[in-house]
Amino acid sequence: MSLVPRLALAAALSLSLAANALAQPPAAKPSAADRTVQAVRASAGFKAATASLEREHDRIVAETIQLTEIPAPPFKEMARAQAYMAMLKAAGLTDVEMDAEGNVMGLRRGTGPAGAPLVVLAAHLDTVFPEGTNVKVRREGTKLFAPGVGDDTHSLAVVLGYIRALDAAKVRTKKDILFVGNVGEEGPGDLRGVRYLFGKGKYKDRISSFFSMDGTSAERVTFGAVGSLRYRVTFKGPGGHSYGAYGLVNPMAAMGTTVVEMNRIQTPAVPKTTYATSVVGGGTSVNSIPDAIWLEVDMRSESAEELAKLDGKFKQIVASAVEAENAARSQRAGRISAEVKLIGDRPTGATREDALIVEITSASVRAAGYTPILGASSTDSNVPISLGIPAVTIGSGGDGGRAHAVDEWIDVAKPESLKGMSVGLAALLAMAGS
C-alpha cells in the first residue's frame, strides 16, 4: 500500500473516532449520595477502620465459627444471645442489655445530644434449623460449611468487627448507633424480635433508619418487603378403624383436595406472588382413619393486594374441600371441619428508591466496585418499612450458598470478604454522619 492511501486511511479513522466520541453521551455526574460515600471512603477514619478489619479478619472468621456452633433454633436463641451479649460488652459498647423478647443490643454514642434519633444495624441470632441439628463447622480452605453459617451468623461476627474497627480508628459519628442481635427472624419467629424493638423497645421512638445485615451478598440492596401469610389448617373428623369404619368421611381426603386445588392456582410473575403447601402431620396409625390431620401453607407477595387475593382463594379452597368431603362420604359418626389458624403475618411495602438510605447504600455498593442489585425479600426490614421508617437489608460480604440447607456454606477468602464488608461500613457511617 502506498503512503498516500495510508495517510488517507489514518485521517478517516481519526475522523470516525472523533465522531464516535462526540456521539457518546456524557458520563453521568456523581449523585449527592455518591459524593457523600466517596467522602466517607476518602476519610482517614474510614481508611483506618478498614485497615482494622483487615488485621482482624481472622478473628471475624473465628467468631463466625464460634457463634455458628452455638445452636439457635427458633424460640431457643438464649445460649447464643448470652454469648453475643458478652461479645458486645467486650467490644466496648455502652448500655449493653437483653430486652424482654430476647434481643441483645448495645449503644455506640455519637457526638449529638443524648436521646436524639439514631441508626440501627441488626443481624439475627436465630437459624431456621430445629433443635438437635449438627452445627459443627467444617472448613475446606476458605470455605466454611455448617447450617446457619451464612444466614445469619457471619453477619453477627461482621457487626462485631465493625464495632472494634470504629473504635480502633477513633471514628466519631454524629448520631448514636445501636447494634442489635435480634431473635425471631426465621420461620415461626415471624419477626418477633424486630416487632418488639419497634413496638415496645426502649429505643422505638428514636430509630431514624434501620439496616438489617442478612446473608453475604454485597451487591444486594433489599428495599422492598415481601409480605407473607402462613397458616396451619387442621382438618378434623370422627376417625375410626380403616376397615370397620370404612365409608366415613376422612379429613385426609379434604386436606389432599386442598393441596391439589391450591397447587392449580396461577399467580402473577410481576408483582412476584408465590405459595407453598409445605408441611403436613397428624393421623393415628396406618390402619386408622385419622380424626385430625394438619397442613401448613406459606403465601408471599411483593403486593399487599395480590397477597389478599391469594389468601381469599386459599380460604375458599379449604371451605370447598371440606364441603366436598362431607358430600362424598358418610357423616353418620360426624362431619369434617377445618380450623384455619394464622401462624405468620409479615407486612409488605417498600422504602422509596429515592430515600436517602437506599441511595446511600447503592452508592456504597458502587464505590466498592459492585453493581447494585435492588430488590425485595422477606427480612427484618419488613417491620420498619411497614411503619414508614427508612430501612434496607444488606449483606455481610464474601460469597455463600445453600441457605436453609444443612450443607450451607460461605467463602471467607480475605480480599473479597473485606471488599464486601466495606459496603456496609461506608453506608452505616454515611447515614450516621461521620
matplotlib code that plots the C-alpha trace (Angstrom):
import matplotlib.pyplot as plt

x = [0.0, 1.4, 2.0, -0.9, -3.7, -2.2, -2.4, -5.9, -6.9, -5.4, -7.3, -10.5, -10.1, -9.3, -12.4, -14.5, -13.2, -13.8, -17.4, -18.0, -16.6, -18.9, -21.9, -21.3, -23.4, -21.5, -20.6, -23.2, -22.3, -21.9, -25.1, -25.2, -25.2, -22.2, -20.3, -21.2, -20.0, -16.8, -16.0, -16.6, -14.3, -11.6, -11.6, -8.7, -11.2, -12.7, -9.3, -8.1, -11.3, -10.9, -7.3, -8.5, -11.0, -8.1, -6.0, -8.9, -10.2, -9.1, -10.8, -14.0, -13.8, -13.1, -16.1, -18.3, -17.3, -17.7, -21.2, -22.3, -21.5, -23.9, -27.4, -30.1, -33.3, -36.4, -37.5, -34.4, -31.8, -30.9, -27.5, -26.3, -27.9, -26.0, -22.7, -23.3, -24.2, -20.9, -19.1, -20.9, -19.7, -16.2, -16.3, -16.8, -20.4, -22.4, -25.9, -25.5, -28.6, -31.1, -34.7, -37.8, -38.1, -34.5, -32.9, -29.4, -28.0, -25.5, -25.1, -22.2, -22.7, -22.3, -21.5, -25.1, -27.4, -28.5, -31.9, -31.6, -32.5, -30.2, -29.3, -29.7, -27.5, -29.0, -28.3, -30.5, -29.4, -31.8, -31.4, -34.1, -32.8, -34.6, -33.1, -30.7, -29.2, -25.4, -24.0, -20.3, -18.4, -16.4, -13.6, -12.2, -9.7, -11.6, -15.0, -17.0, -19.8, -22.5, -26.2, -26.8, -23.2, -24.2, -27.8, -27.1, -24.2, -21.4, -23.3, -23.2, -19.4, -19.0, -21.1, -18.6, -15.8, -17.3, -17.6, -14.0, -12.8, -14.6, -13.1, -9.6, -9.9, -11.3, -14.3, -16.9, -20.4, -22.9, -25.8, -25.7, -25.6, -27.5, -26.0, -28.5, -28.5, -32.2, -34.3, -37.1, -36.4, -36.7, -39.9, -42.2, -40.4, -42.4, -40.0, -40.9, -37.6, -37.8, -41.5, -40.6, -37.8, -40.1, -43.3, -42.1, -38.4, -36.7, -35.3, -38.5, -39.1, -35.5, -34.9, -34.5, -33.1, -32.5, -30.0, -30.6, -27.5, -28.7, -26.8, -23.5, -24.2, -22.5, -24.3, -27.8, -29.8, -33.2, -35.5, -38.8, -40.6, -42.2, -45.3, -46.3, -49.2, -48.7, -51.4, -51.8, -55.1, -56.3, -58.9, -60.9, -63.4, -64.8, -61.9, -62.3, -60.9, -59.7, -61.8, -64.6, -65.4, -64.8, -67.0, -66.9, -65.7, -61.9, -60.1, -57.1, -59.2, -60.2, -56.6, -55.5, -58.1, -56.9, -53.3, -54.2, -56.5, -54.1, -51.3, -53.5, -53.6, -51.8, -50.1, -48.5, -44.8, -45.0, -45.5, -44.0, -46.5, -45.8, -47.2, -46.1, -48.1, -45.2, -45.7, -48.2, -48.8, -51.3, -53.0, -53.2, -51.9, -51.7, -54.9, -56.9, -59.0, -57.4, -59.5, -57.2, -54.6, -52.9, -51.3, -49.1, -49.1, -46.9, -48.0, -45.9, -46.1, -44.5, -48.0, -50.5, -53.3, -52.1, -51.4, -55.0, -56.4, -54.3, -55.4, -59.1, -58.6, -56.9, -59.7, -62.3, -60.4, -60.4, -64.1, -64.9, -62.7, -64.5, -67.9, -66.9, -65.7, -68.8, -70.9, -68.8, -68.9, -71.0, -71.4, -73.1, -70.4, -69.7, -68.7, -65.4, -64.4, -61.4, -59.7, -57.6, -55.0, -52.8, -49.2, -47.3, -48.1, -45.3, -46.2, -45.4, -44.3, -41.1, -38.7, -38.8, -36.0, -35.1, -35.0, -31.6, -30.8, -31.4, -29.4, -26.5, -26.4, -26.5, -23.7, -21.7, -22.1, -20.9, -18.0, -16.7, -16.8, -20.0, -23.3, -26.2, -29.0, -32.1, -35.0, -37.5, -37.3, -38.8, -36.4, -36.3, -36.6, -40.3, -41.2, -39.7, -40.7, -44.3, -44.0, -42.7, -39.1, -36.4, -34.8, -32.8, -31.2, -27.6, -25.0, -22.0, -19.6, -17.9, -19.8, -22.2, -24.8, -27.3, -29.0, -31.6, -29.9, -27.7, -24.8, -25.0, -21.6, -19.8, -16.4, -14.3, -11.5, -9.9, -9.8, -13.4, -14.7, -13.1, -14.3, -17.9, -17.6, -16.6, -20.1, -22.0, -19.4, -19.5, -23.3, -23.5, -21.1, -22.8, -26.2, -24.8, -22.8, -19.1]
y = [0.0, 3.5, 6.2, 8.5, 5.8, 5.1, 8.8, 9.0, 5.9, 7.3, 10.6, 8.8, 6.7, 9.8, 11.5, 8.3, 8.0, 11.7, 11.4, 8.4, 10.2, 13.1, 10.7, 9.1, 10.5, 12.4, 10.5, 10.7, 13.2, 11.6, 12.0, 13.6, 10.2, 9.1, 12.2, 11.6, 8.0, 9.0, 11.5, 8.8, 6.3, 9.0, 9.9, 8.9, 7.3, 5.0, 4.0, 3.2, 1.3, -0.9, -1.4, -2.7, -5.1, -6.4, -7.0, -8.6, -10.7, -14.0, -13.0, -12.3, -15.8, -17.4, -15.6, -16.8, -20.3, -19.9, -18.4, -20.9, -23.8, -22.4, -23.8, -21.1, -22.8, -20.7, -19.6, -21.2, -18.5, -17.8, -19.5, -17.7, -14.4, -14.6, -15.3, -12.4, -10.0, -10.8, -10.1, -6.7, -5.8, -6.8, -4.8, -1.6, -0.7, 1.0, 0.2, -3.5, -5.4, -8.1, -7.0, -8.8, -10.5, -11.8, -9.3, -8.2, -4.8, -2.1, 1.6, 3.4, 7.1, 9.8, 13.4, 14.5, 15.2, 12.2, 10.9, 12.1, 10.0, 7.0, 4.4, 0.7, -2.1, -5.5, -9.2, -12.0, -14.6, -17.4, -20.0, -21.9, -25.3, -27.4, -28.4, -31.3, -30.2, -30.8, -27.2, -28.2, -26.1, -27.9, -25.9, -26.5, -23.9, -20.5, -22.1, -22.8, -25.3, -25.5, -24.9, -21.2, -20.1, -17.5, -16.9, -15.1, -16.0, -14.4, -11.1, -11.2, -11.5, -8.8, -6.4, -7.1, -6.4, -3.0, -2.0, -2.8, -1.1, 2.1, 2.2, 1.4, 4.2, 6.6, 7.4, 9.6, 9.7, 12.5, 10.0, 7.2, 3.7, 0.9, -2.5, -5.4, -9.2, -9.9, -13.0, -14.4, -13.6, -17.1, -19.1, -19.3, -16.5, -14.2, -11.2, -11.2, -9.6, -6.6, -6.3, -5.9, -3.5, -1.1, -1.8, -1.9, -1.5, 1.4, 2.9, 2.5, 6.3, 7.1, 4.9, 7.1, 4.5, 0.7, -1.7, -5.4, -7.4, -10.8, -13.1, -12.4, -10.6, -7.2, -6.2, -6.7, -3.7, -5.0, -2.1, -3.9, -6.0, -9.2, -9.8, -13.3, -15.1, -18.5, -20.8, -24.1, -25.8, -28.6, -30.9, -32.9, -35.8, -38.7, -41.1, -44.8, -48.2, -48.3, -51.5, -51.4, -47.7, -47.7, -45.2, -42.5, -39.0, -38.7, -35.5, -36.7, -36.5, -32.9, -32.0, -33.8, -31.9, -28.6, -29.4, -30.4, -27.4, -24.9, -26.0, -25.2, -21.5, -19.3, -16.3, -13.3, -13.1, -9.3, -8.5, -11.8, -13.8, -17.4, -20.1, -23.5, -26.3, -27.0, -29.3, -32.0, -34.0, -36.0, -39.3, -42.2, -45.3, -46.9, -48.8, -45.9, -43.2, -40.1, -37.9, -35.0, -34.1, -30.7, -28.8, -25.7, -23.2, -20.3, -17.4, -14.5, -11.4, -8.0, -6.7, -6.5, -6.6, -9.8, -11.4, -10.6, -12.2, -15.3, -15.5, -15.3, -18.1, -20.3, -20.0, -20.7, -23.9, -25.1, -24.5, -26.2, -29.2, -29.7, -29.4, -31.8, -34.5, -34.2, -34.7, -37.7, -40.0, -40.9, -38.4, -40.9, -40.6, -36.9, -34.3, -32.9, -29.4, -27.2, -24.8, -22.2, -20.7, -17.8, -18.7, -15.9, -12.5, -10.4, -6.9, -5.8, -2.5, -0.7, 2.0, 4.6, 4.1, 7.8, 7.6, 8.6, 5.1, 3.4, 6.0, 5.9, 2.1, 1.9, 4.4, 2.4, -0.7, 1.2, 2.8, -0.7, -1.7, -3.7, -3.1, -2.6, -5.2, -3.6, -5.9, -7.2, -10.0, -11.1, -9.9, -8.0, -4.8, -5.6, -4.2, -0.7, -0.5, -1.2, 1.6, 4.1, 4.1, 4.0, 0.5, -1.7, -5.2, -5.6, -8.4, -9.2, -9.6, -12.6, -15.4, -18.1, -20.6, -23.3, -21.1, -23.0, -26.3, -28.4, -28.0, -24.2, -22.6, -19.2, -18.3, -16.1, -15.5, -12.3, -9.9, -10.4, -10.6, -7.3, -5.7, -6.7, -5.6, -2.1, -1.6, -1.9, 0.1, 3.0, 3.1, 3.0, 5.8, 7.9, 7.5, 8.1, 11.2, 10.5]
z = [0.0, -0.9, 1.6, 0.4, 1.0, 4.4, 5.4, 4.0, 5.9, 9.1, 8.6, 8.0, 11.2, 13.2, 12.0, 12.7, 16.2, 16.9, 15.6, 17.8, 20.8, 20.2, 19.8, 23.2, 26.0, 28.6, 31.7, 34.5, 37.2, 40.7, 42.7, 46.1, 47.7, 45.6, 46.7, 50.4, 50.2, 48.3, 51.1, 53.7, 51.9, 51.5, 55.1, 57.4, 59.8, 57.2, 55.9, 59.5, 60.1, 57.0, 58.0, 61.3, 59.6, 57.5, 60.7, 62.4, 59.6, 61.1, 64.3, 62.5, 60.9, 64.3, 65.8, 62.9, 63.7, 67.5, 67.1, 64.5, 66.8, 69.4, 68.4, 68.0, 66.7, 66.6, 70.1, 71.6, 70.9, 74.6, 74.7, 71.6, 72.7, 76.0, 74.2, 71.8, 74.6, 76.2, 72.9, 72.6, 76.0, 75.2, 72.0, 74.2, 73.7, 76.4, 77.7, 76.6, 77.5, 76.7, 76.3, 77.3, 73.9, 74.0, 71.7, 72.7, 71.9, 72.8, 72.0, 70.5, 71.4, 68.8, 69.2, 69.1, 72.0, 74.2, 73.2, 69.6, 66.5, 66.0, 63.4, 63.9, 62.5, 63.3, 62.5, 63.6, 66.1, 65.2, 62.5, 60.6, 61.8, 64.5, 67.8, 67.5, 64.2, 63.9, 63.7, 63.8, 61.2, 58.6, 57.0, 53.5, 52.5, 52.7, 52.8, 56.0, 55.9, 58.6, 59.0, 59.6, 58.9, 56.4, 57.4, 59.6, 61.8, 59.7, 59.9, 63.7, 63.5, 61.0, 63.2, 66.0, 63.5, 62.7, 66.3, 67.0, 63.8, 64.6, 68.0, 66.7, 64.1, 66.7, 64.4, 65.9, 64.3, 64.8, 65.5, 68.0, 66.5, 68.1, 67.3, 67.7, 67.7, 67.3, 67.8, 65.8, 62.1, 60.8, 60.1, 63.1, 64.8, 62.5, 63.1, 66.8, 67.8, 65.5, 66.1, 69.8, 69.0, 67.1, 69.2, 72.8, 72.9, 74.8, 71.5, 69.5, 69.2, 68.4, 65.3, 62.2, 59.9, 60.0, 58.4, 58.6, 57.7, 56.4, 54.1, 52.3, 49.0, 49.0, 45.8, 47.2, 48.4, 49.6, 49.9, 49.3, 51.9, 50.6, 52.7, 53.8, 55.3, 56.9, 58.1, 59.8, 58.8, 61.0, 59.3, 61.8, 61.6, 63.6, 62.8, 63.1, 62.0, 58.4, 57.7, 60.3, 59.8, 56.1, 54.3, 56.9, 56.0, 56.1, 56.9, 54.9, 51.8, 52.5, 53.1, 49.9, 47.9, 49.4, 48.4, 44.8, 44.2, 45.8, 43.5, 40.5, 41.3, 38.8, 40.3, 38.7, 37.9, 38.5, 41.3, 42.2, 44.2, 45.4, 47.6, 49.0, 50.7, 52.9, 55.9, 56.9, 60.0, 62.1, 61.9, 64.4, 62.6, 59.2, 59.9, 61.2, 59.5, 61.1, 63.4, 62.7, 60.1, 59.6, 56.8, 56.8, 53.9, 53.1, 50.8, 49.7, 47.5, 46.9, 46.6, 49.5, 47.0, 45.3, 48.7, 49.8, 46.5, 47.1, 50.7, 49.6, 47.1, 49.6, 52.2, 49.6, 48.6, 52.2, 52.6, 49.3, 50.1, 53.4, 51.8, 49.0, 51.5, 53.7, 50.5, 49.3, 52.3, 55.3, 58.1, 60.4, 63.0, 62.5, 59.9, 58.6, 59.8, 59.2, 61.7, 59.8, 62.2, 61.2, 62.3, 60.4, 59.1, 57.7, 56.4, 52.8, 51.5, 50.3, 51.2, 48.4, 45.9, 46.2, 50.0, 51.4, 52.9, 49.5, 47.6, 50.2, 50.2, 46.4, 46.3, 48.8, 46.6, 43.5, 45.4, 46.3, 42.7, 42.5, 40.7, 43.0, 42.8, 44.2, 45.1, 47.6, 50.1, 53.5, 56.2, 59.5, 57.4, 56.7, 60.1, 59.9, 56.2, 57.2, 59.8, 57.3, 58.8, 56.1, 56.1, 53.8, 54.1, 53.1, 53.0, 55.2, 52.3, 50.7, 48.9, 50.1, 49.1, 50.1, 52.8, 54.8, 53.9, 56.2, 53.7, 53.8, 53.1, 53.0, 51.4, 53.7, 51.2, 52.6, 49.6, 48.5, 52.1, 53.1, 49.9, 50.7, 54.4, 53.2, 51.7, 54.9, 56.8, 54.4, 54.3, 58.1, 58.5, 55.8, 57.5, 61.0, 59.9, 60.3]

ax = plt.figure().add_subplot(projection="3d")
ax.plot(x, y, z, "-o")
ax.set_aspect("equal")
plt.show()
